[in-house]
């Protein structure tokens, strides 16, 4: 269940994030930075990256042993979002379950509010 004031990850997403950190030989100082950028077929697109530097205004969440950082502007669009990871026949990758999105594109990488 998603907390409306949080950005959370499912256990599958947490396992994949931890695996990517280990494979990338990143340190425990690294965290997952989640953000929103203009663009994509629906107007806004999701962005995931690893970072080790906090910026002023960053929102900090920890869930399933994963530290998630989000800038304040992006958090306005991502509050209550849950990050999942699928590894099935229909595709492999991270997906965003965003209660703020009024519509999403078919690929799931962009959305509108």
C-alpha positions as CSV (number, residue, x, y, z in Angstrom):
1,X,0.0,0.0,0.0
2,X,1.3,3.4,-0.9
3,X,1.7,6.2,1.7
4,X,0.3,9.5,0.2
5,X,3.1,11.5,1.7
6,X,5.9,9.2,0.6
7,X,7.7,7.8,-2.4
8,X,8.0,4.1,-1.8
9,X,9.4,1.0,-3.6
10,X,8.1,-2.6,-3.8
11,X,10.3,-5.4,-2.6
12,X,11.0,-6.4,-6.2
13,X,12.1,-2.8,-7.0
14,X,14.3,-2.6,-3.8
15,X,16.0,-5.9,-4.7
16,X,16.8,-4.7,-8.2
17,X,18.0,-1.3,-7.0
18,X,20.3,-3.1,-4.5
19,X,21.5,-5.4,-7.2
20,X,22.3,-2.4,-9.5
21,X,24.2,-0.7,-6.7
22,X,26.3,-3.8,-6.2
23,X,26.9,-4.4,-9.9
24,X,27.9,-0.7,-10.4
25,X,30.3,-1.0,-7.5
26,X,28.7,2.0,-5.9
27,X,29.1,2.7,-2.2
28,X,26.6,2.9,0.6
29,X,26.7,6.7,0.2
30,X,24.8,6.3,-3.1
31,X,21.1,6.6,-3.3
32,X,18.4,6.5,-5.9
33,X,17.4,9.9,-7.2
34,X,13.9,10.1,-8.6
35,X,12.8,13.1,-10.6
36,X,10.4,14.5,-13.1
37,X,11.4,16.3,-16.3
38,X,9.4,18.0,-19.0
39,X,9.0,15.8,-22.1
40,X,7.8,12.5,-23.2
41,X,4.6,11.8,-25.1
42,X,2.4,12.8,-22.2
43,X,4.2,15.9,-21.1
44,X,6.3,14.8,-18.1
45,X,8.7,12.0,-17.9
46,X,10.2,10.0,-15.0
47,X,13.9,10.0,-14.4
48,X,15.9,7.5,-12.2
49,X,19.6,7.9,-11.5
50,X,22.1,7.1,-8.8
51,X,23.6,10.0,-6.9
52,X,25.8,10.5,-3.8
53,X,25.2,14.3,-3.3
54,X,22.3,15.9,-1.6
55,X,21.0,19.2,-2.9
56,X,19.1,21.9,-1.0
57,X,15.4,21.1,-0.8
58,X,15.8,17.3,-1.4
59,X,13.1,15.1,0.1
60,X,14.6,11.9,1.7
61,X,12.7,8.6,2.0
62,X,13.8,5.2,3.0
63,X,11.8,2.1,2.2
64,X,12.7,-1.6,2.0
65,X,16.3,-0.7,2.8
66,X,16.6,1.7,-0.1
67,X,17.3,5.4,0.2
68,X,15.3,7.5,-2.2
69,X,15.9,11.2,-2.9
70,X,13.6,13.5,-4.7
71,X,13.9,17.3,-5.4
72,X,11.0,19.3,-4.0
73,X,9.6,20.3,-7.5
74,X,9.5,16.7,-8.6
75,X,8.0,15.6,-5.3
76,X,4.9,17.8,-6.0
77,X,4.2,15.4,-8.9
78,X,5.4,12.2,-7.2
79,X,3.9,12.3,-3.7
80,X,2.4,8.9,-3.0
81,X,4.1,7.2,-5.9
82,X,5.3,3.6,-5.7
83,X,8.2,2.3,-7.8
84,X,7.9,-1.3,-8.9
85,X,10.1,-3.5,-11.1
86,X,8.8,-6.1,-13.5
87,X,10.8,-8.9,-15.2
88,X,8.2,-10.7,-17.2
89,X,7.2,-11.5,-20.8
90,X,5.6,-8.2,-21.4
91,X,8.8,-6.3,-20.6
92,X,11.5,-5.6,-18.1
93,X,12.1,-2.5,-16.1
94,X,10.9,-0.1,-13.5
95,X,7.3,1.2,-13.5
96,X,5.8,4.1,-11.6
97,X,2.4,3.7,-9.8
98,X,1.6,7.4,-9.5
99,X,-1.8,8.5,-8.0
100,X,-1.2,12.0,-9.3
101,X,-1.1,11.1,-13.0
102,X,-4.3,11.8,-14.9
103,X,-3.0,9.8,-17.9
104,X,0.1,7.9,-18.8
105,X,1.6,6.8,-22.1
106,X,1.7,3.2,-23.3
107,X,5.3,2.8,-22.4
108,X,4.8,4.0,-18.8
109,X,7.7,6.4,-19.0
110,X,5.7,9.6,-19.2
111,X,2.5,11.1,-17.7
112,X,0.3,14.1,-17.3
113,X,-1.4,15.7,-14.3
